[in-house]
Amino acid sequence: MTTMTVEGLEVLASPTALGPIILKNRVIKSATFEGKTPEGHPTKALIEFHAEFARGGVAMTTVGCCNVSVDARNLDNQMYLHSGLHQSLKELSDEVHSAGAKISAQLTHCGFFKQNKPRSTRFTLAPSFHFNKLGAPNGRPFAIGMSHKQIQGLLSDYCGAAEVAVKAGFDCVEIQMEWFNGCDQPS
Ligand SMILES: Cc1cc2nc3c(=O)[nH]c(=O)nc-3n(C[C@H](O)[C@H](O)[C@H](O)COP(=O)(O)O)c2cc1C
């Protein structure tokens, strides 16, 4: 176990730059999907959740599961970033800003880790063909590999989602690149 020293705490509490953003301290609330988007858009509960972290003093809060397209979601109760959400996302960023923190959107695509039914394609799409144990109980046991064109489409989905976030006043986007994400699933 490491012990936090006074010097360490001073560093933690001191401002820093994250690229062009100045953070008032080194505490960033990590993304945790909270299920507060039941109809696919930010609710008052989601806004209050992040505002509370801002009031508590974090330098930046991260909104999890900001999916880049309708089929990037692995559950139907997640949102995907599109212009129709502008007002509610702006309300969210305004609340966090007025409580003194920055706000980041975690951009994500679930890849084969998909439980819900794809809306725009017949099969779940992933970086490569994959057994999908989450889809299997619902009769969708496989995800198929994206074509080059579909990968280009995925990239532009990321750009489009980032634009939606920035227009709604978000300070930062984070590209989720860990195990259950469409960007980094191994074959
Ligand atoms: C309920 C819950 C939801 C989470 N959702 C996300 C998420 O949407 N994106 C993500 O990158 N990590 C997610 N995580 C992981 C957390 O961001 C964090 O990395 C993890 O809890 C480990 O943090 P710790 O080491 O401080 O416990 C989630 C964790 C929990 C408990």
The ligand as an SDF file (V2000), in Angstrom:
LIG
                    3D

 31 33  0  0  0  0  0  0  0  0999 V2000
  -21.2070    0.7860  -12.4310 C   0  0  0  0  0  0  0  0  0  0  0  0
  -19.9480    1.0260  -13.2070 C   0  0  0  0  0  0  0  0  0  0  0  0
  -20.0420    1.4980  -14.5030 C   0  0  0  0  0  0  0  0  0  0  0  0
  -18.8880    1.7420  -15.2500 C   0  0  0  0  0  0  0  0  0  0  0  0
  -19.0040    2.2520  -16.5030 N   0  0  0  0  0  0  0  0  0  0  0  0
  -17.8790    2.5250  -17.2000 C   0  0  0  0  0  0  0  0  0  0  0  0
  -17.9680    3.1370  -18.4790 C   0  0  0  0  0  0  0  0  0  0  0  0
  -19.0600    3.4460  -18.9820 O   0  0  0  0  0  0  0  0  0  0  0  0
  -16.8150    3.3570  -19.1310 N   0  0  0  0  0  0  0  0  0  0  0  0
  -15.5900    3.0240  -18.5910 C   0  0  0  0  0  0  0  0  0  0  0  0
  -14.5570    3.2550  -19.2370 O   0  0  0  0  0  0  0  0  0  0  0  0
  -15.4890    2.4880  -17.3820 N   0  0  0  0  0  0  0  0  0  0  0  0
  -16.5860    2.2380  -16.6750 C   0  0  0  0  0  0  0  0  0  0  0  0
  -16.4740    1.7200  -15.4180 N   0  0  0  0  0  0  0  0  0  0  0  0
  -15.1260    1.5640  -14.8460 C   0  0  0  0  0  0  0  0  0  0  0  0
  -14.7920    2.7860  -13.9760 C   0  0  0  0  0  0  0  0  0  0  0  0
  -14.6900    3.9490  -14.7600 O   0  0  0  0  0  0  0  0  0  0  0  0
  -13.4510    2.6340  -13.2550 C   0  0  0  0  0  0  0  0  0  0  0  0
  -12.4260    2.5460  -14.1850 O   0  0  0  0  0  0  0  0  0  0  0  0
  -13.4490    1.4030  -12.4310 C   0  0  0  0  0  0  0  0  0  0  0  0
  -14.5400    1.4570  -11.5400 O   0  0  0  0  0  0  0  0  0  0  0  0
  -12.1160    1.2580  -11.6410 C   0  0  0  0  0  0  0  0  0  0  0  0
  -11.9100    2.3670  -10.8670 O   0  0  0  0  0  0  0  0  0  0  0  0
  -11.2390    2.1990   -9.4400 P   0  0  0  0  0  0  0  0  0  0  0  0
   -9.9030    1.5870   -9.7300 O   0  0  0  0  0  0  0  0  0  0  0  0
  -11.1310    3.5810   -8.9050 O   0  0  0  0  0  0  0  0  0  0  0  0
  -12.1720    1.3350   -8.6760 O   0  0  0  0  0  0  0  0  0  0  0  0
  -17.6070    1.4880  -14.6830 C   0  0  0  0  0  0  0  0  0  0  0  0
  -17.5240    1.0150  -13.3620 C   0  0  0  0  0  0  0  0  0  0  0  0
  -18.6680    0.8070  -12.6480 C   0  0  0  0  0  0  0  0  0  0  0  0
  -18.5380    0.3120  -11.2260 C   0  0  0  0  0  0  0  0  0  0  0  0
  1  2  1  0
  2  3  1  0
  2 30  2  0
  3  4  2  0
  4  5  1  0
  4 28  1  0
  5  6  2  0
  6  7  1  0
  6 13  1  0
  7  8  2  0
  7  9  1  0
  9 10  1  0
 10 11  2  0
 10 12  1  0
 12 13  2  0
 13 14  1  0
 14 15  1  0
 14 28  1  0
 15 16  1  0
 16 17  1  0
 16 18  1  0
 18 19  1  0
 18 20  1  0
 20 21  1  0
 20 22  1  0
 22 23  1  0
 23 24  1  0
 24 25  2  0
 24 26  1  0
 24 27  1  0
 28 29  2  0
 29 30  1  0
 30 31  1  0
M  END
$$$$
